Amino acid sequence: SVHERSAVRFDGTHPKIVYHKDGISTHCFRLATSNDEPPENHEGTWQYPPLVGWNGYPAGLREKLTAHDFGSANFGLKDASFASHLAAARPAGVPFDPNA
């Protein structure tokens, strides 16, 4: 989902995003709410891990990840589906070509 900046809680310049178990076997991300203070992790703080770009994955790992069978789950980073996921996430009025 795409949200207006005013709907997102921030810690400085970092949006507060919660990664949690969504049901018995699925995990998901969602925007944090006031009920997420303090964060429920081993340190009780918001985490800011370094990001790894898709092209920066270790040799062979990206191929192994995209070849894995996730069952009924959809892995949207596969080359065949990535552009359609970008297009679906693009807000109206934002000029962007997901196939470029």
ChimeraX attribute file (.defattr): number of C-alpha atoms within 10 A of each C-alpha:
attribute: neighborCount
match mode: 1-to-1
recipient: residues
	/A:1	8
	/A:2	7
	/A:3	9
	/A:4	6
	/A:5	9
	/A:6	7
	/A:7	10
	/A:8	14
	/A:9	16
	/A:10	14
	/A:11	8
	/A:12	7
	/A:13	7
	/A:14	12
	/A:15	14
	/A:16	19
	/A:17	17
	/A:18	17
	/A:19	11
	/A:20	12
	/A:21	11
	/A:22	10
	/A:23	8
	/A:24	6
	/A:25	6
	/A:26	9
	/A:27	10
	/A:28	10
	/A:29	11
	/A:30	11
	/A:31	16
	/A:32	18
	/A:33	13
	/A:34	7
	/A:35	7
	/A:36	12
	/A:37	11
	/A:38	11
	/A:39	15
	/A:40	12
	/A:41	9
	/A:42	6
	/A:43	9
	/A:44	10
	/A:45	11
	/A:46	17
	/A:47	13
	/A:48	8
	/A:49	6
	/A:50	6
	/A:51	7
	/A:52	9
	/A:53	7
	/A:54	9
	/A:55	8
	/A:56	10
	/A:57	11
	/A:58	10
	/A:59	9
	/A:60	8
	/A:61	11
	/A:62	15
	/A:63	12
	/A:64	9
	/A:65	13
	/A:66	14
	/A:67	11
	/A:68	9
	/A:69	10
	/A:70	10
	/A:71	7
	/A:72	6
	/A:73	8
	/A:74	10
	/A:75	16
	/A:76	14
	/A:77	15
	/A:78	15
	/A:79	10
	/A:80	9
	/A:81	12
	/A:82	15
	/A:83	17
	/A:84	14
	/A:85	14
	/A:86	16
	/A:87	13
	/A:88	12
	/A:89	11
	/A:90	16
	/A:91	13
	/A:92	7
	/A:93	6
	/A:94	7
	/A:95	8
	/A:96	11
	/A:97	10
	/A:98	13
	/A:99	9
	/A:100	5
